[in-house]
């Protein structure tokens, strides 16, 4: 009996003679997974919060850029300036510059007349020379004022060589003026009855013009035109345009192509859209004794 008690005491006594107050602690195996899961969740939360912060060094992360750097120009664009908004006045100036570059411009301050003609045509100011092509064998480009004293201001004609291989002779657009005329006299035309066609009315720059179509033929030449008169600013204004051709029916045997006169007249009539008539820019004076 004594020996068995000694054996039990030896089994329960602490090693090395340590105190019996030390208690052995053991974990329940059911708590281990819960503790591990809690530790893993805490670690993942800490790591996730850190990774969401903006990175200043990582190439794939977001980098905060100062606002002034967002509009910084490249070195080669350093001298560039912002283009200002185009105003209505600037657009008007640009249109006038474009018109000047693509058209012939005529202006006469004494009579208050101005018009544009397509570039490439020939603008002749004043009276026409005897060398002008005119209407071919039918004579010079006419004026049809009923009384003498009219002044030719300007005439537009095509350049030489236009419509080669056709029966074309010439086309013209001419503007004349008769200062001191009356409205009654201005309504009349010095146009032969045999050449006068039907009446024509056109509005030019808000002014109503009245006139007649005109036709004539002689020496295998033909001519078709329109002449118009209007009275304003104590002046009778005359506008005329027409086309002269040659050959007629004989062109088929000579190999010449007949042009369409009506199409050319419609083209010349578009010039009316660019005619401007206003009061003279200075007072006329006459010498008195």
Buried (B, 14 or more C-beta within 10 A) or exposed (E): EEEEEEEEEEEEEEEEEEEEEEEEEEEEEEEEEEEEEEEEEEEEEEEEEEEEEEEEEEEEEEEEEEEEEEEEEEEEEEEEEEEEEEEEEEEEEEEEEEEEEEBBBBEBEBBBBBBBBBEEBEBBEEEBEEEBBBBBBBEEBBBBBBBEEBBBBBBBBBEEEEBEEBBBBBBBBBBBBBBEBEEEBBBBBEBEEEBBEEEBEBEBBEBEBBBBBBEBBEEBBBBBBBBBBBBBBEBBBBBBBBBBBBBEEEBEEEEBEBBEBEEBBEBBEEBBEBBEBBEBEEEEEEEEE
